Amino acid sequence: MYNGIGLLTPKGSGTNGYVQRNLSSLKAQRADWVGLKGQFKAENVIKIKKANPELLLHEQKRKVELELLKLEDELRETGAGDDEIEELVNRERKSMLSAVEDGSLRYDSELEKKDSHALALEKEKEMARFEKAFNINKEAHVPGAVFDQDLQAKEKIERMQQRAEQERLKLLAAKKAEKAEAKAEKLRKKAEKAKKKADKKLEKLRAKQEKKKQKEEAKAAEQAVKGEAEGKKKKDEGKDKLMEVKQEKKSQKEDARAAEKAVTKEEDSKKKKKDDAKRKQVEDPVVKEEEEQVDNKKKGKPQKKAKKDSSSSGSSSSSSSSPSLLLLLLRLSAF
């Protein structure tokens, strides 16, 4: 017990004996904010001092002039002329100032040497990063709206409605996703069926092409065999034609030889006839004389004439012997 409050002893009470606040009891809602609604307006908003951009630009230009002075000293040490130094410095001043105004050239100083304007500019950048990180919309923010209970209740209801709408949209999206998944599954099955059908069709086409190829090969083989048979036939026909031509030539040669033989025979017969005629012409006077002699003997003519006739017969016998030699020579020449 403390100050007359609490249990006499914590024994058997299940507590530690210290007085504690009942966290389960709810207090009545405060009503003292109702009269303070009009006090929280935009007039009491804390204003942040912004940096002056003209002063910052002047600081950058001053640093540019310092750099140009250093450059001028370096050029004088090298021994350059005044006109040349002035021309180079003016050209460099124009380029550096244009770069500073564009923002491409910027001189950063140390934190101790920064003035209030540079610090204010850095603070603005830091606040912009903070707002971007926490997704704070300054345009939609109304100062003092957090203390307006009616507005907060209204916004709470709107947030609840938004959550409910989001949940509904999620459910719709899930249903759509299920439908899309079921549709995709159907399409996949349909695609599988189409693929199987296409594979079967392709196999049939390949088998058909294979059969066609085999038929073409068999046909080509048959044509080749036929071509070989026709070639052999043509060769045989050519050989037969050659044999016929040869036989014709042979028969022609034989006919020519037979004609030549017939001609030679005719010529031989003509010669023979001529020889016989000549021989007859030679033998005829001898035969006539012999016949005359025989006739004279029968008639009994005188011996002188017989002697003369004998002498003439001797001469005729000699003459008859000479034509016999001529006949022999003619026959030999004919053979």
Buried (B, 14 or more C-beta within 10 A) or exposed (E): EEEEEBEEEEEEEEEEEEEEEEEEEEEEEEEEEEEEBEEBEEEEEEEEEEBBEEEBEEBBBEBBEEBBEEBBEEBEEEEBEEEEBEEBBEEBBEEBBEBBEEEEBEEEEEEEEBEEBBEBBEBBEEEEEEEEEEEEEEEEEEEBEEEBBEBEEEEEEEEEEEEEEEEEEEEEEEEEEEEEEEEEEEEEEEEEEEEEEEEEEEEEEEEEEEEEEEEEEEEEEEEEEEEEEEEEEEEEEEEEEEEEEEEEEEEEEEEEEEEEEEEEEEEEEEBBEEBEEBBEEBBEEBEEBBEEBEEBEEEEEEEEEBEEBEEBBEEBEEEBEEBEEEBEEBEEEEE
